[in-house]
Amino acid sequence: MLGSSLLIILVSTVQYVPVCEWGKYGHNCDRLCSDQCRLHPVRNLRHCHKDTGKCSEGCVRGRHGDHCDKFCSPNCIKNSCIQLNGKCNIGCMEGYSGYFCNITTVSTVQGVPVCEWGKYGHNCDRLCSDHCGLYLGTKLRPCHKYTGKCLQGCVRGRHGDYCDQLCSPNCISTICNQGNGGCTIGCVDGYIGYFCNTTAGTQIQTTVSTVQYVPVCEWGKYGHNCDRQCSDQCRLHPVRNLRHCHKDTGKCLQGCVRGRHGDHCDQLCSPNCIRNSCIQLNRECTIGCMEGFSGYFCNITTVSTVQGVPVCEWGKYGHNCDRLCSDQCRLHPVRNLRHCQKDTGKCSEGCVRGWHGDHCDQLCSPNCIKTTCNQPKGACTLGCIDGYSGYFCNTTTVSTVQGIPMCEWGKYGDNCDRQCSDKCRLHPVRNLRHCHKYTGKCSEGCVRGRHGDHCDQLCSPNCIINYCIQLNGECTIGCMEGFSGYFCNITTGSQIQTTGEGHITQSIQWMWMLPVAVYIFSTIC
């Protein structure tokens, strides 16, 4: 009876919750934690609640639920959601909103719905043609919201509003004009004409080429006599590196250089367009608007908000948005820009290290660890360097660790003239050993393989990776194969131990188990 009572008492706990060995759960610890449980960041093992199997460290990416057996919404950014309820914790993919990113959204400009790139239609539920040209530097195909017309031209070999017609196979590189299918680079050997559909030699060519008996000028010129130059603002052809414009009107056929629009590319895009880029046809900003502006033409002044507080464009504040935010404002982690409150100039993201105050114009105390303090009052957030205390680290004091008076790190004794044990574990930040001023007890625990106040006792060689608790030498991770018990000194499958001479003695087993049981029992009571 005593032995069974002790075995019942000797159950490992984590945060007062009974657990089996890591990776298992159940009354008999014979069930495996879910493969979707997240690994512990240090032990690199899964663990879950002993009774319920609930994953203790959360779920792997893409899963949620107590057993991580449910999928996050595919519309969550990085497929990441909260274990408790599946809420997307980073945000939603383009076109979706809501806690669970299950609501389809359609952005609007001046109340007119605008589809995400690659879609069109009244409800933005139709896909742009696969033959639409990609927008520069992206993998997106933009097309007109209502008509579906490809806005960035066609892929090689196609033409037409929807890029659903084939260029003539006689075009060089099968490249032709989106509007009418005319071969833009020229014809392969043996063919002539605008559409390269005439066999060379079947008709006499005049000094001016013609298409369906309409004169066509050489590239870069237009007019009845082909004596006028295409605009310098016409975009160069990507292959020929020449400007091309309509023979009669001079309209630029390859679009305009950045910052221009109009038939002759003689009009300026709005300076509020991102990258100063707009559509040739109607000057609509193709990428979007600079911060603080909206509308198709980015000509509507808007006031953006951060946490519901109105702001000017990032980095400025004031009634006319003509004042600069303090250089000591912390940069936004994503945009890498400073921003502050529109009316007061208060830094919205806090201050850079070493500063505090609404405008981050006051210095933190030099006695703060890493000179780090909070923005409102300058209180030291990480604590004080040795020799100082108080909210602002402005009171001279005796250094303490967890309320225990200390000598300088690494020493102890009445006169601080004794060295802490070299088996004391190093402090994770300071990389120094420290111990109790009077007793020399290691404050941060022991190095691997040691236990005891001075870390002068060896852990059992049967502990996994030789890890044990400083207090009593109990193996913290578990036992090597073939051993069990708190101290991994029981051979698996046997209820008794052997002595060094090979003699079996059961009394020794109770001799070490009884003090442990009494200690645990007294702690519980």
C-alpha positions as CSV (number, residue, x, y, z in Angstrom):
1,M,0.0,0.0,0.0
2,L,2.8,2.4,0.9
3,G,4.5,1.8,-2.4
4,S,1.4,2.3,-4.5
5,S,0.5,5.5,-2.6
6,L,4.0,6.8,-3.3
7,L,3.7,6.0,-6.9
8,I,0.4,7.9,-7.1
9,I,2.0,10.9,-5.4
10,L,5.0,11.0,-7.7
11,V,3.4,12.4,-10.8
12,S,5.2,15.2,-12.7
13,T,3.4,18.5,-13.0
14,V,3.7,21.5,-15.3
15,Q,2.1,24.7,-13.9
16,Y,0.3,22.5,-11.4
17,V,-1.4,20.5,-14.2
18,P,-0.5,16.7,-14.1
19,V,1.2,15.6,-17.3
20,C,2.6,12.4,-18.8
21,E,6.0,12.3,-20.5
22,W,6.1,14.9,-23.3
23,G,4.1,13.9,-26.4
24,K,1.6,11.7,-24.6
25,Y,-1.6,12.0,-22.6
26,G,-4.5,10.0,-21.2
27,H,-5.2,8.2,-17.9
28,N,-2.5,5.7,-18.6
29,C,-0.4,8.1,-20.7
30,D,-0.9,5.8,-23.7
31,R,-2.3,8.3,-26.2
32,L,-0.2,10.6,-28.4
33,C,-0.6,14.3,-28.6
34,S,-1.7,15.6,-32.0
35,D,0.9,15.9,-34.7
36,Q,-0.5,19.4,-35.3
37,C,0.5,20.6,-31.8
38,R,3.3,23.2,-32.0
39,L,6.7,22.0,-30.8
40,H,8.1,23.6,-27.6
41,P,10.6,26.2,-28.6
42,V,13.3,24.9,-26.3
43,R,12.7,21.2,-25.9
44,N,11.5,20.7,-29.5
45,L,8.9,18.3,-28.3
46,R,5.1,18.3,-28.4
47,H,3.1,18.3,-25.2
48,C,-0.6,18.5,-24.3
49,H,-2.9,18.4,-21.3
50,K,-2.8,15.0,-19.5
51,D,-6.6,14.6,-19.4
52,T,-7.9,16.3,-22.4
53,G,-5.0,16.2,-24.9
54,K,-5.3,20.0,-25.5
55,C,-2.1,21.3,-27.2
56,S,-0.3,23.4,-24.6
57,E,2.0,25.4,-27.0
58,G,-0.7,26.2,-29.6
59,C,-0.9,24.8,-33.1
60,V,1.3,24.6,-36.2
61,R,0.5,27.2,-38.9
62,G,-2.8,26.6,-40.6
63,R,-4.5,24.8,-37.7
64,H,-6.6,25.7,-34.7
65,G,-8.8,24.1,-32.0
66,D,-7.9,22.3,-28.7
67,H,-6.4,19.4,-30.6
68,C,-5.4,21.6,-33.6
69,D,-7.7,19.5,-35.8
70,K,-9.4,22.4,-37.5
71,F,-8.1,24.4,-40.5
72,C,-7.6,28.1,-40.5
73,S,-9.4,30.0,-43.2
74,P,-7.4,29.9,-46.5
75,N,-8.0,33.7,-46.7
76,C,-5.9,34.4,-43.6
77,I,-2.6,36.0,-44.3
78,K,0.1,33.3,-44.1
79,N,-2.7,30.9,-43.2
80,S,-2.2,32.0,-39.6
81,C,-5.0,32.0,-37.0
82,I,-5.6,31.8,-33.2
83,Q,-5.9,28.4,-31.6
84,L,-8.9,29.3,-29.5
85,N,-11.4,30.3,-32.2
86,G,-9.7,30.3,-35.6
87,K,-9.6,34.2,-35.8
88,C,-7.0,35.4,-38.4
89,N,-4.4,37.0,-36.2
90,I,-2.3,38.7,-38.9
91,G,-5.1,39.9,-41.2
92,C,-6.9,38.9,-44.4
93,M,-5.9,38.3,-48.0
94,E,-6.8,40.9,-50.6
95,G,-10.6,40.9,-51.1
96,Y,-11.6,39.5,-47.7
97,S,-12.4,40.9,-44.3
98,G,-13.9,39.9,-40.9
99,Y,-12.4,38.1,-37.9
100,F,-12.3,34.9,-39.9
101,C,-11.7,36.5,-43.3
102,N,-14.8,34.9,-44.6
103,I,-16.5,38.1,-45.9
104,T,-15.8,39.0,-49.6
105,T,-15.0,42.7,-49.9
106,V,-14.9,45.0,-52.9
107,S,-12.9,48.2,-52.6
108,T,-14.5,51.4,-53.9
109,V,-13.2,54.7,-55.3
110,Q,-15.7,57.6,-55.1
111,G,-18.4,55.0,-54.4
112,V,-17.6,53.0,-57.5
113,P,-16.6,49.4,-56.9
114,V,-13.0,48.6,-58.0
115,C,-12.1,44.9,-58.4
116,E,-8.8,43.5,-57.2
117,W,-6.3,43.1,-60.0
118,G,-7.0,40.1,-62.2
119,K,-10.8,40.3,-61.9
120,Y,-13.6,42.3,-63.4
121,G,-17.4,42.5,-63.6
122,H,-20.2,44.1,-61.6
123,N,-19.4,41.8,-58.6
124,C,-15.8,41.4,-59.5
125,D,-16.4,37.7,-60.0
126,R,-15.0,37.3,-63.5
127,L,-11.3,36.7,-64.3
128,C,-9.3,38.8,-66.7
129,S,-8.0,36.9,-69.7
130,D,-5.0,34.8,-69.2
131,H,-3.6,36.5,-72.3
132,C,-3.6,40.0,-70.7
133,G,-0.2,41.4,-70.3
134,L,1.3,41.5,-66.8
135,Y,1.8,44.8,-65.0
136,L,5.4,45.8,-64.8
137,G,7.2,44.2,-61.9
138,T,4.2,42.2,-60.8
139,K,2.5,38.9,-61.6
140,L,-0.9,40.6,-61.9
141,R,-3.1,41.1,-65.0
142,P,-5.2,44.3,-64.8
143,C,-8.3,44.7,-67.0
144,H,-11.2,47.2,-67.2
145,K,-13.7,46.6,-64.5
146,Y,-16.8,46.6,-66.7
147,T,-15.5,45.5,-70.1
148,G,-12.6,43.2,-69.1
149,K,-10.4,44.9,-71.7
150,C,-6.7,44.1,-71.0
151,L,-5.1,47.4,-69.8
152,Q,-1.4,46.3,-70.1
153,G,-1.6,45.0,-73.6
154,C,-1.4,41.3,-74.5
155,V,1.1,38.5,-74.1
156,R,3.2,37.8,-77.2
157,G,1.3,36.4,-80.0
158,R,-2.1,37.9,-79.1
159,H,-4.1,41.0,-79.8
160,G,-7.6,42.5,-79.4
161,D,-9.4,44.1,-76.4
162,Y,-9.5,40.7,-74.7
163,C,-6.3,39.4,-76.3
164,D,-8.4,36.6,-77.8
165,Q,-7.1,37.0,-81.4
166,L,-3.8,35.6,-82.7
167,C,-1.1,37.7,-84.3
168,S,0.0,36.7,-87.8
169,P,2.5,33.9,-87.7
170,N,4.5,36.0,-90.2
171,C,5.1,38.8,-87.6
172,I,8.7,38.9,-86.3
173,S,8.6,37.1,-82.9
174,T,4.8,36.9,-83.4
175,I,4.5,40.4,-81.9
176,C,1.6,42.6,-83.0
177,N,-0.3,45.7,-82.0
178,Q,-3.1,45.1,-79.5
179,G,-5.5,47.4,-81.2
180,N,-5.4,46.2,-84.8
181,G,-3.0,43.3,-85.0
182,G,-0.4,45.1,-87.1
183,C,3.0,43.6,-86.8
184,T,4.9,46.0,-84.7
185,I,8.5,44.8,-85.3
186,G,8.2,43.8,-88.9
187,C,7.8,40.7,-91.0
188,V,9.7,37.5,-91.3
189,D,11.6,36.9,-94.6
190,G,9.3,36.4,-97.5
191,Y,6.4,38.6,-96.2
192,I,5.6,42.3,-96.3
193,G,2.7,44.6,-95.3
194,Y,1.4,45.9,-92.0
195,F,-0.1,42.6,-91.2
196,C,2.7,40.6,-92.9
197,N,0.1,38.8,-95.0
198,T,1.5,39.7,-98.4
199,T,4.1,37.5,-100.0
200,A,7.1,39.5,-101.0
201,G,7.4,40.2,-104.7
202,T,3.7,40.0,-105.4
203,Q,3.3,43.7,-105.7
204,I,5.5,46.7,-106.3
205,Q,6.3,48.6,-103.2
206,T,6.2,52.4,-103.2
207,T,8.6,54.6,-101.2
208,V,5.8,54.8,-98.6
209,S,4.4,51.5,-97.3
210,T,0.7,51.1,-97.2
211,V,-1.8,49.0,-95.2
212,Q,-5.1,48.4,-97.1
213,Y,-3.9,51.2,-99.5
214,V,-3.5,53.7,-96.5
215,P,0.0,55.1,-96.4
216,V,2.1,54.1,-93.3
217,C,5.2,56.2,-92.3
218,E,8.5,54.9,-91.0
219,W,8.7,54.5,-87.2
220,G,9.0,57.8,-85.3
221,K,7.2,59.9,-87.9
222,Y,3.6,60.7,-89.0
223,G,1.5,63.1,-91.1
224,H,0.3,63.1,-94.7
225,N,3.8,63.3,-96.0
226,C,5.4,61.5,-93.0
227,D,7.3,64.7,-92.2
228,R,6.3,65.1,-88.5
229,Q,8.0,63.6,-85.5
230,C,6.1,61.5,-83.0
231,S,6.1,63.0,-79.5
232,D,9.3,62.6,-77.4
233,Q,6.9,61.5,-74.6
234,C,5.8,58.4,-76.5
235,R,7.0,55.2,-74.9
236,L,9.8,53.4,-76.8
237,H,8.9,50.1,-78.3
238,P,10.4,47.4,-76.0
239,V,12.2,45.6,-78.8
240,R,12.9,48.1,-81.5
241,N,13.6,50.9,-79.0
242,L,11.8,53.4,-81.4
243,R,8.8,55.5,-80.9
244,H,5.7,54.6,-82.9
245,C,2.6,56.8,-83.4
246,H,-0.5,56.8,-85.6
247,K,0.2,58.0,-89.2
248,D,-2.7,60.6,-89.3
249,T,-3.2,61.6,-85.7
250,G,0.3,61.1,-84.2
251,K,-1.3,59.2,-81.3
252,C,1.4,57.3,-79.4
253,L,0.8,53.6,-80.0
254,Q,3.0,52.2,-77.2
255,G,1.6,54.4,-74.5
256,C,3.5,57.2,-72.7
257,V,6.6,57.5,-70.6
258,R,6.0,57.6,-66.9
259,G,4.3,60.7,-65.7
260,R,2.4,61.4,-69.0
261,H,-0.9,60.7,-70.6
262,G,-3.1,61.7,-73.5
263,D,-3.0,60.8,-77.2
264,H,0.2,62.7,-77.7
265,C,1.4,62.1,-74.1
266,D,1.4,65.9,-73.6
267,Q,-0.5,65.9,-70.3
268,L,0.9,65.3,-66.9
269,C,-0.3,62.5,-64.5
270,S,-1.3,63.6,-61.1
271,P,1.7,64.0,-58.8
272,N,-0.4,62.1,-56.2
273,C,-0.3,58.9,-58.3
274,I,2.1,56.3,-56.8
275,R,5.3,56.3,-58.9
276,N,3.6,59.1,-60.9
277,S,2.0,56.4,-63.1
278,C,-1.3,56.7,-64.9
279,I,-3.2,55.3,-67.9
280,Q,-2.7,57.0,-71.3
281,L,-6.4,57.0,-72.1
282,N,-7.9,59.0,-69.1
283,R,-5.0,59.7,-66.7
284,E,-6.4,57.2,-64.1
285,C,-3.7,56.3,-61.6
286,T,-2.7,52.7,-62.4
287,I,-1.0,51.6,-59.1
288,G,-2.9,53.8,-56.6
289,C,-2.7,57.0,-54.7
290,M,-0.1,58.5,-52.4
291,E,-0.9,58.6,-48.7
292,G,-3.6,61.2,-48.1
293,F,-5.3,61.1,-51.5
294,S,-8.0,58.9,-53.1
295,G,-10.1,58.7,-56.3
296,Y,-9.5,57.4,-59.7
297,F,-7.2,60.4,-60.4
298,C,-6.0,60.7,-56.8
299,N,-7.3,64.3,-56.7
300,I,-9.4,63.9,-53.5
301,T,-7.7,64.8,-50.3
302,T,-8.3,62.3,-47.6
303,V,-7.2,62.2,-44.0
304,S,-5.9,58.7,-43.0
305,T,-6.2,57.4,-39.5
306,V,-4.1,55.4,-37.1
307,Q,-6.0,53.8,-34.3
308,G,-8.9,56.2,-35.1
309,V,-6.7,59.3,-34.7
310,P,-6.6,61.5,-37.8
311,V,-3.1,62.1,-39.3
312,C,-1.6,63.9,-42.2
313,E,0.7,62.0,-44.6
314,W,3.2,60.0,-42.6
315,G,6.0,62.1,-41.1
316,K,4.0,65.4,-40.9
317,Y,1.4,67.0,-38.7
318,G,-0.3,70.4,-38.0
319,H,-3.4,72.1,-39.2
320,N,-1.9,72.4,-42.7
321,C,0.2,69.2,-42.4
322,D,3.3,71.5,-42.8
323,R,5.3,70.4,-39.6
324,L,7.6,67.4,-39.4
325,C,7.2,64.7,-36.8
326,S,10.2,64.5,-34.3
327,D,13.2,62.6,-35.6
328,Q,13.1,60.7,-32.3
329,C,9.7,59.1,-33.1
330,R,10.0,55.4,-33.6
331,L,9.6,54.1,-37.2
332,H,6.6,52.1,-38.0
333,P,7.7,48.4,-38.2
334,V,6.1,47.8,-41.6
335,R,6.2,51.1,-43.5
336,N,9.5,52.2,-42.0
337,L,8.2,55.8,-41.7
338,R,7.6,58.1,-38.7
339,H,4.0,59.2,-38.0
340,C,2.5,61.3,-35.3
341,Q,-0.8,62.7,-34.2
342,K,-2.2,65.3,-36.6
343,D,-3.0,68.0,-34.1
344,T,-0.4,67.6,-31.3
345,G,2.6,65.9,-33.1
346,K,2.6,63.2,-30.5
347,C,4.6,60.2,-31.7
348,S,2.2,57.4,-32.4
349,E,4.6,54.4,-32.4
350,G,6.5,55.5,-29.3
351,C,10.1,56.8,-29.2
352,V,13.5,55.5,-30.3
353,R,15.7,54.0,-27.5
354,G,16.8,56.6,-25.0
355,W,14.0,59.1,-25.4
356,H,10.5,59.7,-24.0
357,G,7.7,62.3,-23.9
358,D,4.9,63.0,-26.3
359,H,7.4,64.4,-28.8
360,C,10.2,62.1,-27.7
361,D,12.2,65.2,-26.8
362,Q,13.3,64.1,-23.3
363,L,16.1,61.7,-22.4
364,C,15.7,58.5,-20.5
365,S,17.8,58.1,-17.3
366,P,21.3,56.8,-18.1
367,N,20.7,54.4,-15.2
368,C,18.0,52.5,-17.1
369,I,19.1,49.2,-18.5
370,K,19.9,49.7,-22.2
371,T,18.6,53.3,-21.6
372,T,15.1,52.1,-22.3
373,C,12.1,53.8,-20.7
374,N,8.4,54.2,-21.5
375,Q,7.1,57.1,-23.5
376,P,4.6,58.8,-21.1
377,K,6.8,59.3,-18.0
378,G,10.2,57.9,-18.7
379,A,10.0,55.0,-16.3
380,C,12.7,52.5,-16.9
381,T,10.9,49.5,-18.6
382,L,13.7,46.9,-18.3
383,G,14.9,47.9,-14.8
384,C,18.0,49.6,-13.4
385,I,21.7,49.0,-13.8
386,D,23.5,47.8,-10.7
387,G,23.6,50.4,-7.9
388,Y,20.3,52.1,-8.7
389,S,16.6,51.6,-8.0
390,G,13.3,53.3,-8.3
391,Y,10.8,53.9,-11.0
392,F,13.2,56.2,-12.8
393,C,16.4,54.5,-11.5
394,N,17.4,57.7,-9.8
395,T,17.9,56.3,-6.3
396,T,21.4,54.9,-5.3
397,T,21.0,51.5,-3.8
398,V,22.6,48.1,-3.2
399,S,22.3,45.8,-6.2
400,T,19.7,43.1,-5.8
401,V,18.5,40.1,-7.8
402,Q,15.0,38.9,-6.9
403,G,15.2,41.0,-3.8
404,I,18.4,39.4,-2.5
405,P,21.3,41.7,-1.8
406,M,24.3,41.0,-4.1
407,C,27.9,41.8,-4.5
408,E,29.2,42.5,-8.0
409,W,28.3,39.7,-10.3
410,G,30.4,36.6,-9.9
411,K,31.3,37.2,-6.2
412,Y,29.8,36.6,-2.7
413,G,30.6,36.8,1.0
414,D,30.6,39.4,3.7
415,N,33.4,41.2,1.9
416,C,32.4,40.0,-1.6
417,D,35.8,38.3,-1.8
418,R,34.7,34.8,-2.7
419,Q,34.0,33.5,-6.2
420,C,30.6,32.0,-7.2
421,S,30.9,28.4,-8.4
422,D,32.0,28.0,-12.0
423,K,29.1,25.5,-12.2
424,C,26.6,28.3,-11.8
425,R,24.6,28.9,-15.0
426,L,25.4,32.2,-16.8
427,H,22.7,34.9,-16.8
428,P,21.0,34.8,-20.3
429,V,21.5,38.6,-20.9
430,R,24.6,39.6,-18.9
431,N,26.5,36.4,-19.6
432,L,27.8,36.5,-16.0
433,R,27.5,34.2,-13.0
434,H,25.8,35.4,-9.9
435,C,25.0,33.8,-6.5
436,H,23.5,34.7,-3.1
437,K,25.6,37.3,-1.3
438,Y,25.9,35.3,1.9
439,T,25.4,31.6,1.0
440,G,26.9,31.6,-2.5
441,K,23.8,29.7,-3.8
442,C,23.7,29.9,-7.6
443,S,20.8,32.3,-8.5
444,E,20.3,31.2,-12.1
445,G,20.5,27.5,-11.6
446,C,23.3,25.1,-12.6
447,V,25.1,24.2,-15.8
448,R,23.9,21.0,-17.5
449,G,24.8,17.9,-15.4
450,R,24.9,19.6,-12.0
451,H,22.6,20.4,-9.1
452,G,22.7,21.6,-5.5
453,D,22.9,25.1,-4.0
454,H,26.5,25.4,-5.2
455,C,26.0,23.1,-8.2
456,D,28.6,20.8,-6.7
457,Q,26.6,17.6,-7.2
458,L,26.2,15.5,-10.3
459,C,22.9,14.7,-12.0
460,S,22.2,11.1,-12.6
461,P,23.9,9.8,-15.8
462,N,20.5,8.3,-16.7
463,C,18.8,11.7,-17.1
464,I,18.1,12.6,-20.7
465,I,20.9,15.0,-21.9
466,N,22.1,14.9,-18.3
467,Y,19.5,17.6,-17.2
468,C,18.2,17.8,-13.6
469,I,16.6,20.3,-11.2
470,Q,18.9,22.3,-9.0
471,L,16.8,21.8,-5.9
472,N,16.9,18.0,-5.6
473,G,18.5,16.5,-8.7
474,E,15.2,15.3,-10.3
475,C,15.6,14.6,-14.0
476,T,13.7,17.5,-15.8
477,I,13.2,16.1,-19.3
478,G,12.9,12.4,-18.5
479,C,15.0,9.2,-18.3
480,M,17.2,7.4,-20.8
481,E,15.7,4.2,-22.2
482,G,15.7,1.4,-19.6
483,F,15.3,3.7,-16.5
484,S,12.5,5.5,-14.8
485,G,11.7,7.4,-11.6
486,Y,12.2,11.0,-10.6
487,F,16.0,10.4,-10.4
488,C,16.0,7.8,-13.2
489,N,17.6,5.3,-10.9
490,I,14.9,2.6,-11.3
491,T,15.5,0.0,-13.9
492,T,12.4,-0.2,-16.1
493,G,10.3,-3.3,-15.4
494,S,11.7,-3.9,-12.0
495,Q,10.2,-2.8,-8.6
496,I,13.6,-3.2,-6.8
497,Q,17.1,-2.0,-7.3
498,T,20.5,-3.7,-7.2
499,T,23.5,-2.7,-5.2
500,G,26.9,-2.1,-6.6
501,E,27.8,-5.7,-5.7
502,G,24.7,-7.0,-7.7
503,H,22.7,-7.8,-4.6
504,I,19.0,-7.0,-4.8
505,T,17.7,-4.8,-2.0
506,Q,14.3,-3.4,-1.7
507,S,14.9,-1.4,1.4
508,I,17.3,1.0,-0.5
509,Q,14.4,1.8,-2.8
510,W,12.2,2.9,0.0
511,M,15.1,4.8,1.7
512,W,15.3,7.3,-1.2
513,M,11.6,7.4,-2.1
514,L,10.4,8.0,1.4
515,P,12.1,11.5,1.9
516,V,10.9,12.6,-1.5
517,A,7.3,11.5,-0.7
518,V,7.4,13.2,2.6
519,Y,8.7,16.4,1.0
520,I,6.0,16.4,-1.7
521,F,3.3,15.5,0.9
522,S,4.4,18.4,3.2
523,T,4.4,20.8,0.2
524,I,0.9,19.8,-0.8
525,C,-0.5,20.1,2.7
